[in-house]
């Protein structure tokens, strides 16, 4: 029988459960440290999320805590395929220390394989996922329409298409101005994405500097999971958003390690030192959420390719085992 993880908002009573789960995970990891091989590697990978559940407990809202708890709980018991994937991630972490964040959620079973899921990364163009969510929420509320015209005569639909499928920065900025960066951040935080920030500019003594747009692998995966499950937007807006991701034109990252047997509706993010890819994998009628965030590169365009090839290959091995 298939088990599908559904997120709920009524999780106030689970605060103590999250803390207890973290303590249990630490004990399990301490025991696994004394062992060799695959189980030890898996324990090392999975315990990276304990800090997220504990550190955010005082300030995150109920939805975020529920998601952290769900990831922890689903990660405590893993399939052999999940353990193998976790071991592969540990090898990559050893080769590229402190450069990789990863979340894979099996939508059918609820199994989650994660590493450094709570680490904050510069979001690069992954912020456009949250921006699109904010715009479409306004569409659902009838404040905006996809056919509304921008200053150049193009529609919001045109701008969203360019923002997601080819990651156009100018269309994304103009869409953000429709709502306001501060209001987008407030909205995103209210929806439970408390580690995702929209602060493109910082002011100091009247001078504006480039600020930070940040997020975590866990919150990117959380957004995509809720989108796929129809929990974010109306049915029409959900289908529209998924369609944009499915029309992605940039395939330089995780696609390099995937085969033609899988479809990948996704969004990339690229800066000089940052390369990300996150989306929804589908194969044989089953769906998987995946988020891969990396940084610390001298030239991310070239240097991150071996990591994405390795992760893509490891993910395909996991999918074949399903």
N, C-alpha and C positions, 0 to 999 in steps of 0.2 A: 504494500500500500504506500502511495506517495505521501510524503509529509512536506507541506509547504509552509515556510515561516511567514506569518503575518504579523506586522507590527501594530501595536496598540498604543494608545496615548495614556491609558489609565495605569501608570506605572509608579505612582508616588510611593506605594508600599514596598517597592522593590529596591529602594535605596540601600537598605541593609543587605539585601541579597547580592547586589553588585559587589559590595565590599567583601562579603563572605566568599563570593566566587573568586575574587582576586586573591584572597588569602589562600584558598584551596589551590589555585593555579600555581602560586609561588611554591607551595609545598610539593606539588607534583613535579615542578621543574627542578627543585632541589634534589628530589629523589632521582629524577632522570639524569641529572648531571653526573651521577656516579656510574651510569651505564654507558655502554659504547654503542655506536652504530646509529641506525635509523631512528629509533625511538628517542634517543637523546637529541638528535638534530631537530626532530619535530617539536620536542618540548621547548627547545631554545627559540624556535620560530614563533610558536603560539603564545609564549608568555610576554611577548612584546606588547600585547594589548592590555595587560593588567594595569599598567600605569594610566592608560586612557580612562579606564573605568573608575579608578580611584581618584586621580588628579582632577577630573572634570566633575566629580560627584557633587561638589559644593556649588558649582556655578552653572552647570548645564541644566537645561529644562528636562521635563520628564521624557520627552520623545528621544532625546539624545541618549539619556541614561538607559532607556529601554533598548535602544539599538546596541549600545556598548554591551549590555548584559546579554542580548541575543547572540551577538558575535562570540562572546566568551563562552556561553553555554553550548553553542553549536560546535565550537572548536575543541571542546574537551574530549570528545569521542570522535575519532576520525577513521575513515576507511583506509585500506592499504594504499589506494591511489592517492588519497589526501596526504598520507604520511610521506609517500614518495615525492609528491610535489613540494611539501614542506622541506624535505631534505635537499631537493634541488635549489630551493630558495636560500637555504642556509649556505650552500656552496657559493652561490652568487654573492651573498652578503659577505662571505669571507674574502672573495676576490675584489669586491667593491664595497668596502666597509662604510657604513653610514651614508650610502648613496641611493638606497632602494627602499621604496614603500610599496606594498602589494596587498590586495584583497581579492579573493575569488569566492563568490557565493554560489553554491549549487541551488538553484531555485526549486528543484524537485525534492531534494532531501534536506535542505537547510544547512548542509555542511559548509563550513567556511574555513578557508586556508588563508592566513594573514601573516604579514611580517611588517613591523614598523607602521602599523595601520594608523596610529595616532600621531605620528610625526608630522609637524607642520612644514609644508613645502611652499615655495612660491608657486602659485597656481598656473602661471603662464596663461595660455588660452583656455584652460579648463574652467576659468571663471565664466566663460560664455555659456556653459551649461546652466549655471545658477542664474545668469542674466536672462537666458531664454525662459527659464521657469518663471521668473518675476514678470516678464513681459506677457507670457501666456496667461498668468493668473489675472492680469489686468484685462486681457481679452475675455476671459471667462466671466469677469465681473462687469463686462460691457463698458469699461472705461476706455478701452482701446479696441480697435478692429484690425484684423490682418490686412484689410484693404485701405486703412488710413494712409494718406500720403505724407511722405517726409518732405523736407525742404527742396530736394532735387526732383520731386515728382514720383520717385519710386515708392513702393508701398512698404509697410512693415513686414509683410510677407517676403518681399524681395530682400530686405535688410536681414531678416532672420536667416534666410537661405544662405546668403553670403557669409554671415557670421558663423554659421555652423559648418557648412559643407566645404568652404575654402578658408575659413578662419580669418575673414577680413576684419582688420582692427578698426578701421574708420566706421564701418557700419555698426560694429559693436558699441563704440563710444557714443555714436548718435542715439542708439537705442537706450543706452544707459542714461543719457541726458533727459530722455522722456520722463523717466521716473525720478532720477537723482541718485547718485552713488550712495549717499547716506541712507536714503529710504530703502534702497535695494538691500543694503546690509541689515537694516532693522528687520525687514521682511524675512530675509534668509535666517537670521538668528531666531526669529519668532517661530520658524518652521523646524527648529531643532538643530540647525547647522551652525553651532556656536563657535567652531574653530575656523570658519570660513569668513574672510574679511574682504571688504571692498574699500580700499583706501589708496586710490591711485596717486593722490597728491598730499604732500605734507607741507604745512606752512610754518616757517620759522622767521620771526622778525619781518613779516610781510613778504618774504620770498618763498615761492612754491618749489618744492623738490619732488622728484618721483618717489612715490610711496610704495606700499606693498599690497599685492593681491595674493592672498594666501588661502590654503585649504589643506585637508588631510586625505589620504587614501580612503579612510573609513567613511568620511562624509561624502566624497565623490561616489563611492559605492552605494551608500545609503540613498543618495539622490536618485541614482539610476534604478535601484531596486524599487523604491517607492513609485517612480515613474512607470516602470514596467507593470507593477501591481495595480496601477490605476488609482493610487492614493494621493497624487499631487494635483491633478488637473481633471477637467471634464473629459469625457470619452473622446470628443473630437480633438481637443487640444493634445491629449495624450497621443492619439494616432498621428497628429501632425508633427509633434516633437520626435517621436520614434522614426517617422519618415525622414526628417532632416538628418538624423543620425545614420540612417540606412543609406543616405545619399552621399555620405562622406567621400571627399575626393582625395584626401591626404592619407596615404597608406605607407608612410616611411617607417613607422614604429613597430607596434606589435604584429601587424600584418606580415612582417618579414619572417616571422617564425610560425605562422599559421598555414594550414593547407586549404585547398579549394573546397574541402568537405564542410567547412564551417563558414557561416556568415557572421559578419562583425559590424554592428551598428554602433558607431563610436565617435569620439572627439579627441583630437590630439592637442598637445601644447608644446611649444618649442621656443626656447631662448638660447642664447649662446651657451649657457651652462646648465640648462634645464631641458629635459625631454619627458613628456608624459603621454599616456594613451589610456583611455577608459571607455568602456561601453558594454554592450550586451552581445555575448556569443550565443549562437544558435546552431545546434547540430542534432539531427535525427529527432526533431520535435521537442528538444529540451533546451532550456535557457540557462545561461550562467552570467552573472555579473562579474566584471573584472575591472580593476583599477590598478595601473602601474605608474608610479611617480618616481622620477629619478632626477638627481642633480649632482653638482660637483664636477661637471665636465669642462674641459678646456674648449672643446668644439663638439657640442652635443649632437649636431647633425651626423657626424661620423662616429664619435666615440661611444655613443649609447647604442649603436646598432648591434654589437655583439650581445649586449644584455637583453635587448628585445628579442633577438633571434633565439637566445637560450630560454627565455621565459616562454615565448610562443611555443617552442618545441615541447617544453615541460607541460604546458597547459594542454597541448594536443594529446600528449600521452595520458593525462588525466581524463580528458574527454573520451578517448577511446576505451578507457576502463569502465566507463559508465554504461 
